[in-house]
Amino acid sequence: MDINRIMNIAACAGKIILESGGEIYRVEETIVRICSAYNINNAQPFATPTVIIVSASNEYGQTISVVMRIKRRSLNLEKISKVNDISRNIKCKGFTLELIENELSKIDSEKAYSTRINILCGAATTGFFALVFGGNLRDFVVSFFIGALIKTLSIFLNFVETNEFFINITCGALAALIALLSVHLNIGSHADKIIIGSIMLLVPGLSITNAIRDTIAGELLSGITRSIEAFLVAAAIALGTGVAMKLWFLLGGA
């Protein structure tokens, strides 16, 4: 039994789940399940939003550890589902290590939706949120445009590896300025509805949800970390939006 190989496979599966927006308890549960399927019953995983550590002892009493750093996090529920399916079916379907390695490699390299689809969905999201918050059709059109612009800018800034805090400040400021300008030019009707609908695209809903779920599951370190992350993102959105609005009114905007 190649314990090093098994532990690396388990850690890789956990890494994919964590990078795709999965909860900490799900990551650790998947690692333990994969190790147990190959008769490693003493595996001790420890995961945080930025690192995964797996430790176990071999038949000679030697302790082996695997460490994987997490440098990117996104949202891809399909990847989480596929990794879960593999980990839960190892015994009943007799998956070999080679097969699991190949499947995990395919899952990890899968592309998300295209840039066009992401921009279109982002635009539709902001537009309909503007309607939900009481805006009219004109507000929908402006929010739709802002959403497309914000999503395009976010994709570009992520591509050049810009800090997340700066991205949210920039996008929040852009949303506020365009909303105020559209109302000033009589294109939009309600600046507040447009701004609120537009910044909903930036709200850290996943971080907040995972923070609560991890805390309930007893993962206090991860819960606190993700709560702070969500707070900083929210603060960046508020800062960008607030500064843009303040400058607009100081410069004589109505």
N, C-alpha and C positions, 0 to 999 in steps of 0.2 A: 504494500500500500504506500503510495507516494503522498505522504501527508503534506509536504510543501505544495505540491500541485493542487491538491484538494482545497487547501486553505486559500491559495491564491485565487482559485475559481470562485470560492465562496465570497471572498473579499471583493472580487470584481463584480459579482452579482449585486452585492450591497452597494458598491460604488455607483452602479447604473441607477439603482433605485433612488439613492440619495441625490444624485445629480438631476434626476427627473422629477424631483419634488416630493419624494416619499418621506414618510415619518421615520423617526429614529427607531422606534420599536419595531417597525416593519423591516427595516434594514437588519437589525440584530436577529430578528426572528428568522429571516431568510438565510442568514449566514449559519445559524445553528441548525436549521433544517437540512441544508446542503451537507454540512459536516456530519450530521447524524446519519444521513442516508449512506455515507461511506464509512460508518462505524467509528467516527471520531466523536465520542460522546462527552468529551471534556473541553470542548471549544468554548472560549470566553471572549465574545466580541464586545468591543466598546466603540461606539460611534458618536460623533458630534457633527454639526453641520460642516466642519472643515476637515475632518480626518476620521478614518476607520482603522481600528487596531484589532487584530484577531490573534489570540494566543491559544495554544494547545500543547499537550505533551504526547510524544510518540511512545512506541512500545519499549524504548530504552530509558524512559524517564526524562528525556531531554525536552526542554520547553522551546517551542518554535513560535515565532511571532511574525506577523505580516502587517505592514503599515501602508496605507494608501491615503494620499492627500486628495482633498476635494477642492478643485480650483474653479469650478463653474457649477452653477445651479440654474435650472430652468423648470419648465413644466411640461411633462410628457407622460400622461397617464397610460398610454398604450405600452410604452416601454416597461413601466411598473407592472402592468398586467402580464406581459409576456415573461418577465423574469419570475414573477410569482408562479405562473403556470409550470415553468421548468422546475423550480425548486419543489413544488408539491407533487410532481409526477416522476421524480427520479427513480424511486423504488418500484412503483407499479408499472412503469414503462421500461425500466432497465436501461436508463440513459448511461452511456459511457462518458468518461471524462473528455474524450476527443469531441464527442457530439455536443456536450455542454459548452466547451470552449468555443466551438464554431458558432453555436447559436448565440452565445453571449456577445461574441464579436460582431455578428450580424445585427443584433439588437442595438449595440452601442454605436454602430456606424450608420444606423438608419437616419435618414434626413427627416426633419419635421416638415410641416406644411411649407409650401413655397413662399417667397417674400410677398408675392402678389396677394396670395390668400390671406397672409397675416395682416397686411395693410388693409385689405378690404374688410376683414372681420373686425379689426380695430376701429375702422371708420364707422362701421355699422353699430358697434357696441356704444361708442360715444354718442352717436346720433339718437339711438333709441333711449339711452339713459337721459338725454336732454328732454325727450318726450315724457319719460316716466316722472321726471321732476317738475313737470308742469309747463314745459316749453311748447312752442307751436311749430308749424312746418318750417318756418324760416330759421328758427333755432336749430331744428333738426339738420337742415342743410349746412349751416355754419359748423355745428358740432361734428358732422360727418367729415367735413373738410379738415377740421382741426385734428380729429382722430387719425386720419390718414397721414397728416403731416407729423404728428407726434410719433406714430408707429414707425414711419420712415426714418425719422431722426434717431429714435431709440435703436433701431436695427443698425444704422450706420455707426453710432457711438459705441455700441457693443462690439461691432466688428473691429473698431480701432482700439478696443480694450480700454474704454474710458471708465472712470470711477462711477459706480451706481448712484452715489449721492449727487454728483454733478449732473448726471443724466436726468434725474428727477427734478432738480432745480431748473435746469434748462427747459425741459418739457412743460413744467408747471408755469414758468414765466411766459413761454410761447403761447400756451393755451389762453392765459389771461389777456395777453396783449391782443391777440387776434379776436377774442370775444369782445373786448372793449372797442376795438377798432370797427368791428362789424356792426355793432349797435350805433356807433358814432356815424357811420356811413349809411345807416338805415337799412342794412342788409339783414341783421338779426334783430330780434325784438327784446330779449331779456338776457342781459350779460351774465347775471347770476346763474340762470338755468344752463346757459352754454358752458360756463366755466365748470360748474359742478359736474355736468354730464361728461365733459372732456377729461377732467382729471380722474374720473372713475377708472380710466384705462391704466392709471399709474398706481392706484391704491393697492397696497401689499396684502391682498386678501389671502393668498396662499400662506404667507409667513404668519399671519395672524391665526389662521385655522390650524396650521401645524404646531404653532406655539401652544395653543390650547390643548390639542390632542396629545402632544408629547408631555405636557404638564400633567394631564389626567392619567396618562399611562405611567407616570412616575419618573419620566426622563426630565428631571428638573433643570439640569445644565443646558440641555438643548432648548427646553421651554423658555428659559430666561434669555438665552442667546438669540433665539428667533423673535422673542418679544422686543428686545432692544433693536434688532434689525428692522422690524416693522415700524417701530417708533421713529428711527432715524429716517426711513424712507418717507413716512408721513410728514416728518419735520421738513425734509427737503422739498416736498411738494408744496407745503404751506409757505416755506420761505420764498421759493421761486414765484409762486402766485402772488403772495403778499407784496414782495418787492416790486413786481411788475405793475400791480394796481396802484401802489403808492407813487411810483414814478409817473404813471399816467395822470393821476390827479394833480401831482405837483407841477406837471408841465402844462396844466390847463385843460386836460381832458374832462369831458362831462359825462 
